[in-house]
Amino acid sequence: MKKNFLLQIFYVFFATVLLSLFWEFVLEGVLFADEAEGFDEKIEFVLTTISFVVLALMYPIYKGLSIIDNWEQLKIALAEQGLRFDRGITSPDSIKSILMDELVKSQKGEEGIENERQKFFNMLDQLPVCFHLQANDYSVPFANKMFRDRFGDPDREKCYQLMHERSTPCEPCTTFRSFDSFKTESNIWTSPDDKTYLTVITPFEDIDGTTLLMEMAIDITSEQKAKDDLKHALDVQEEHIKKRTRDLEQSNNALQDFSSFAAHDLKEPLRKILIFSERVQNLMGDEMDETARQYLRSMQQAAERMDTLIDDLLRLSQIVSQKITFKLVDLSKVVIEVIDDLEPSFPGCKKNITAQTLPKVLADRSQMYQLFKNLLSNSLKYSKAEELSKVFLKVERNARQQYLISIRDNGIGFDEKHKERIFKPFERLHGRSEYSGTGIGLAICKKVVELHDGELDVQSQVDSGTKFTVCFPIPKDAL
């Protein structure tokens, strides 16, 4: 624009010079027939005219350049405000036209925003929850229908008057913390009418730059009552369980004491039977006939079986009632100890038992000893007379994160239709004359495994041996 303006000034100046020369050297002589004026005078007149023209143009040039500078600055300022100039600024009217266009666009944009804002408020008005906007001066710029129905008109009262029925602000106010932290917060709030609400508070910046809080309150009165009722019921149940546990512990302690005393009292007559039967045998000596000797031997054997039975029953009752101490137990060490203890009863069993390295499990060590002692002695006891006894211990993992420990022998085996019977107390598949025992050993094994959250299974065929499988959870550290 400045270039065009200066070019136009130049055109005016140049036209003035030409007109002056044309007047002095052409028109003046033709019109006035003035030939007395010399060349120097004509040039002097032209220069004088040019000087007046230059002086006359200086102020308009100055004002014109100032206006152009102001237009350029205005254009830059408008561009900084985001206005686009599809056509150039050539006059104040062009500026006015551009500003009017932008004003119309701005008004339409504001109307569109206001319409969207109103649609949004209308949607919020239909929400089935209490919703309102909170300002930091305790006013409520907007509240939906459910809020107004519950707490009243927000145009007349402050938030502490509406929701808390107070005449002064709440101090401290948990809601107003979000103005400082600018973070979403949630809490449980009970209103003066004893309704319980789950409130979610989210700060945001409004279009004018002020900070407002969106607070949504969901009525959870019925859910909270159900939760409180459930908690009360659980507390009552927990107290009942604690009482039952104390009673059960007292009962177990009493049962354990009774078992110990009963075992002692029952064994005392047995010891006397054995002692006096031996004295009778010594006293009678050779005078006793074979029938009497047989009677005495049967009586002694019955007393010994009764003594063993009392020990097994006491052991079973202790396993059921005693407190289990879970520790990391190395089963390989337990099995080695069991084999050493079985050697006197089953000579050569160390050579007949082959065991892989067994894992460590969380268990009660004394009960693990009892478990493997009963299983291994059972495999050694029910061996074939004509064949060397062999027992194999193997371990593997299954998909359920469990150890599977198998004890397989080459003994006499049994028909699997009786597999449930062998784990019941006093159940025997063979007569006492063939194999000793009380029929309690496998019942103890079953109970020990169950107390350790495990499983015990058996597979067998007549004359093809038996395989017991013990399933234990793998400790978390070993996974």
Stockholm file with secondary structure:
# STOCKHOLM 1.0

chainA/1-479         MKKNFLLQIFYVFFATVLLSLFWEFVLEGVLFADEAEGFDEKIEFVLTTISFVVLALMYPIYKGLSIIDNWEQLKIALAEQGLRFDRGITSPDSIKSILMDELVKSQKGEEGIENERQKFFNMLDQLPVCFHLQANDYSVPFANKMFRDRFGDPDREKCYQLMHERSTPCEPCTTFRSFDSFKTESNIWTSPDDKTYLTVITPFEDIDGTTLLMEMAIDITSEQKAKDDLKHALDVQEEHIKKRTRDLEQSNNALQDFSSFAAHDLKEPLRKILIFSERVQNLMGDEMDETARQYLRSMQQAAERMDTLIDDLLRLSQIVSQKITFKLVDLSKVVIEVIDDLEPSFPGCKKNITAQTLPKVLADRSQMYQLFKNLLSNSLKYSKAEELSKVFLKVERNARQQYLISIRDNGIGFDEKHKERIFKPFERLHGRSEYSGTGIGLAICKKVVELHDGELDVQSQVDSGTKFTVCFPIPKDAL
#=GR chainA/1-479 SS CHHHHHHHHHHHHHHHHHHHHHIIIIIHHHHHCCCSSCHHHHHHHHHHHHHHHHHHHHHHHHHHHHHHHHHHHHHHHHHHTTCCCSSCCCSHHHHHHHHHHHHHHHHHHHHHHHHHHHHHHHHHHTCSSEEEEECTTSCCSEECHHHHHHHCCTTTSCHHHHHHCCSSCCSSCSTTHHHHHCCCEEEEEECTTSCEEEEEEEEEECTTSCEEEEEEEEECHHHHHHHHHHHHHHHHHHHHHHHHHHHHHHHHHHHHHHHHHHHHHHHHHHHHHHHHHHHHHHHHGGGSCHHHHHHHHHHHHHHHHHHHHHHHHHHHHHHHHSCCCCEEEEHHHHHHHHHHHHTTTSTTHHHHEEECCCCEEEECHHHHHHHHHHHHHHHHHTCCTTSCCCEEEEEEECTTSEEEEEEEECSCCCCGGGTTGGGSTTCCSSCTTTSCCCSCHHHHHHHHHHHTTCEEEEEECTTSCEEEEEEEECCGGGC
#=GC SS_cons         CHHHHHHHHHHHHHHHHHHHHHIIIIIHHHHHCCCSSCHHHHHHHHHHHHHHHHHHHHHHHHHHHHHHHHHHHHHHHHHHTTCCCSSCCCSHHHHHHHHHHHHHHHHHHHHHHHHHHHHHHHHHHTCSSEEEEECTTSCCSEECHHHHHHHCCTTTSCHHHHHHCCSSCCSSCSTTHHHHHCCCEEEEEECTTSCEEEEEEEEEECTTSCEEEEEEEEECHHHHHHHHHHHHHHHHHHHHHHHHHHHHHHHHHHHHHHHHHHHHHHHHHHHHHHHHHHHHHHHHGGGSCHHHHHHHHHHHHHHHHHHHHHHHHHHHHHHHHSCCCCEEEEHHHHHHHHHHHHTTTSTTHHHHEEECCCCEEEECHHHHHHHHHHHHHHHHHTCCTTSCCCEEEEEEECTTSEEEEEEEECSCCCCGGGTTGGGSTTCCSSCTTTSCCCSCHHHHHHHHHHHTTCEEEEEECTTSCEEEEEEEECCGGGC
//
